[in-house]
Amino acid sequence: MINDLTSDVTGPVSFIFAQLAVSVVISALLLLYDWPAAYSALIGGSIATLANAWFAAKVFSNRRINEPVLLLRAFYTGELYKILLTGALFVMAFVLVRPINAVTLLLTYFVVHIASAFWGFARSTQSADTANRNIEEKD
């Protein structure tokens, strides 16, 4: 059961690509409006995407976790480092990038997180529909 959680990496990879796609689309749309807003959006989306990619790499890289305590430790450690990485990337963005549109950067960061939640919900709904069809076909 626990091995199932860490053996399938297609879920985390699809989340990362969904986040990257949302970041690029928002940035491309804002490019029509304002150049600093466009690259600020790309930076905000990239912060979310990079932090989550790092978390996924740390948690799902070890596919042989059989102990619940070790799996929980991997999740907590990955989340802690994800938060630290996110903070460091925000500091770097606000210190190194001039001019920066802080509102666009932060909004895109949050939209990317929300988009990945919707992506996960859509995937779980699709999986449930497929499972229901398989059960109906057996009857």
C-alpha positions as CSV (number, residue, x, y, z in Angstrom):
1,M,0.0,0.0,0.0
2,I,2.7,2.5,1.0
3,N,4.9,1.4,-1.9
4,D,2.0,2.4,-4.2
5,L,2.3,6.0,-3.0
6,T,6.0,6.3,-4.0
7,S,6.1,4.0,-7.0
8,D,4.0,6.1,-9.4
9,V,5.8,9.3,-10.3
10,T,3.4,10.2,-13.2
11,G,1.1,12.1,-10.8
12,P,3.8,14.5,-9.4
13,V,5.3,15.0,-12.9
14,S,2.0,15.9,-14.3
15,F,1.4,18.4,-11.5
16,I,4.8,20.0,-12.2
17,F,4.0,20.3,-15.9
18,A,0.6,21.7,-15.2
19,Q,2.1,24.4,-13.0
20,L,4.8,25.2,-15.6
21,A,2.1,25.5,-18.3
22,V,0.0,27.8,-16.2
23,S,3.0,30.0,-15.4
24,V,3.9,30.3,-19.1
25,V,0.4,31.0,-20.2
26,I,-0.1,33.7,-17.6
27,S,3.2,35.3,-18.5
28,A,2.5,35.2,-22.2
29,L,-0.9,36.8,-21.7
30,L,0.7,39.6,-19.6
31,L,3.4,40.1,-22.2
32,L,0.7,41.8,-24.2
33,Y,0.0,44.2,-21.3
34,D,3.3,45.0,-19.7
35,W,6.9,43.6,-19.8
36,P,7.6,43.8,-16.0
37,A,4.3,42.2,-15.2
38,A,5.0,39.4,-17.7
39,Y,8.4,38.5,-16.3
40,S,7.2,39.0,-12.7
41,A,4.4,36.5,-13.4
42,L,6.9,34.1,-14.8
43,I,9.1,34.4,-11.8
44,G,6.2,33.9,-9.4
45,G,5.0,30.8,-11.3
46,S,8.6,29.5,-11.5
47,I,9.0,29.9,-7.7
48,A,5.9,27.7,-7.1
49,T,6.9,25.2,-9.8
50,L,10.6,24.9,-8.7
51,A,9.7,24.5,-5.0
52,N,7.1,21.8,-5.8
53,A,9.4,20.0,-8.2
54,W,12.1,19.9,-5.5
55,F,9.6,18.5,-3.0
56,A,8.4,15.9,-5.5
57,A,12.0,14.9,-6.3
58,K,12.9,14.5,-2.6
59,V,9.7,12.6,-1.6
60,F,9.3,10.4,-4.7
61,S,12.9,9.8,-5.6
62,N,13.2,6.9,-3.1
63,R,10.7,4.4,-4.4
64,R,11.5,1.7,-1.8
65,I,9.9,3.3,1.2
66,N,8.0,0.6,3.0
67,E,7.9,2.1,6.5
68,P,5.1,4.6,7.3
69,V,7.4,6.5,9.6
70,L,10.0,6.9,6.9
71,L,7.4,8.0,4.4
72,L,6.1,10.6,6.8
73,R,9.6,11.8,7.6
74,A,10.3,12.2,3.9
75,F,7.1,14.3,3.5
76,Y,7.9,16.5,6.5
77,T,11.5,17.0,5.4
78,G,10.5,17.7,1.9
79,E,7.9,20.2,2.9
80,L,10.3,22.0,5.3
81,Y,12.9,22.3,2.6
82,K,10.2,23.4,0.1
83,I,9.2,26.2,2.4
84,L,12.8,27.3,2.9
85,L,13.5,27.2,-0.8
86,T,10.3,29.2,-1.5
87,G,11.3,31.9,1.0
88,A,14.8,32.1,-0.5
89,L,13.5,32.4,-4.0
90,F,11.1,35.1,-3.0
91,V,13.9,37.0,-1.3
92,M,16.1,36.6,-4.4
93,A,13.3,37.8,-6.7
94,F,12.6,40.9,-4.6
95,V,16.3,41.8,-4.1
96,L,17.7,41.0,-7.5
97,V,15.0,41.8,-10.0
98,R,14.3,45.5,-10.7
99,P,11.7,46.6,-11.6
100,I,9.4,43.9,-10.3
101,N,5.6,43.9,-10.2
102,A,5.1,42.4,-6.7
103,V,1.3,42.0,-7.0
104,T,1.6,40.1,-10.3
105,L,4.4,37.9,-8.9
106,L,2.4,37.0,-5.8
107,L,-0.9,36.5,-7.6
108,T,0.7,34.2,-10.2
109,Y,2.4,32.2,-7.4
110,F,-1.0,31.6,-5.7
111,V,-2.8,30.9,-9.0
112,V,-0.2,28.3,-9.9
113,H,-0.9,26.6,-6.6
114,I,-4.6,26.7,-7.1
115,A,-4.3,25.4,-10.6
116,S,-2.4,22.4,-9.4
117,A,-5.1,21.7,-6.9
118,F,-7.7,21.8,-9.7
119,W,-5.5,19.6,-11.8
120,G,-5.3,17.0,-9.0
121,F,-9.1,17.2,-8.5
122,A,-9.6,16.7,-12.2
123,R,-7.3,13.7,-12.2
124,S,-8.9,12.1,-9.2
125,T,-12.4,12.6,-10.7
126,Q,-11.2,11.0,-14.0
127,S,-9.7,8.1,-12.1
128,A,-12.9,7.6,-10.1
129,D,-15.0,7.7,-13.4
130,T,-12.6,5.1,-14.9
131,A,-12.9,2.8,-11.9
132,N,-16.7,3.1,-11.9
133,R,-16.8,2.2,-15.6
134,N,-14.6,-0.8,-15.0
135,I,-16.9,-2.0,-12.2
136,E,-20.0,-1.5,-14.4
137,E,-18.3,-3.5,-17.2
138,K,-17.7,-6.4,-14.9
139,D,-21.3,-6.6,-13.9
